[in-house]
C-alpha cells in the first residue's frame, strides 16, 4: 500500500509536518486489510482560517473511494476521515463477499442501491483520465454506490462496450448500453 500525503495552505514546521505524516500513515495502515493487492492512498491536508480539512482518495484492487472531513483540529479531521473511508471499504468488501457466495440478478442488485442517493457528494476540480478494468454490471453498481455520484461510465466485461449507470429522476437506477 502506497500512502501519499500532500499539504495545501498548511504553514507548519518540518517537525510538525513529519508528525502529521506519521499520524496519517499510522491511521491509514489499517486500510490494508481491505485490499488484496496494490492500493494507492492519497491524503490531502489543507487549512483555511480555522477549518482543517482532510481529503482522501483510495484507488486500486478494483475499488475507487473518496471522502472529505473538516474539523477545528487536524488530528480530529484525520481520525474522522480514517473512520469514514474504512467504513466505505468495509462495506465494499462485504458486498464482494456476498456476491461471491451467490450472484443475484441485476434487477435485485439495482433495488438494493435505490436508496443510496443520500451519500455525501465530493466534487473534483480537475478532470482525470483513468485506465479502467472491465467490470460486470454488479461491480459497477458497487463502485457507483461507493463514489456516490450522479452517473458512472464503465467498460462492460462481457461486451467490452462503454456503459453508463445513472440516477433517474424517479429515484431508480438507469443503465445506458450502446
QUIQUIVEN-V630733 format. One record per run of one state. SS is the DSSP state (alpha for helix, beta for strand, coil for the rest). FROM is the first residue (numbers start at 1). LEN is the number of residues. If there is no record, write none. Layout:
ss,from,len
SS,FROM,LEN
SS,FROM,LEN
This chain:
ss,from,len
coil,1,1
beta,2,7
coil,9,5
alpha,14,21
coil,35,5
beta,40,9
coil,49,2
beta,51,10
coil,61,2
beta,63,9
coil,72,2
alpha,74,28
coil,102,4
alpha,106,7
coil,113,3
alpha,116,3
coil,119,16
beta,135,1
coil,136,1
alpha,137,11
coil,148,3
beta,151,6
coil,157,5
beta,162,6
coil,168,5
beta,173,4
coil,177,2
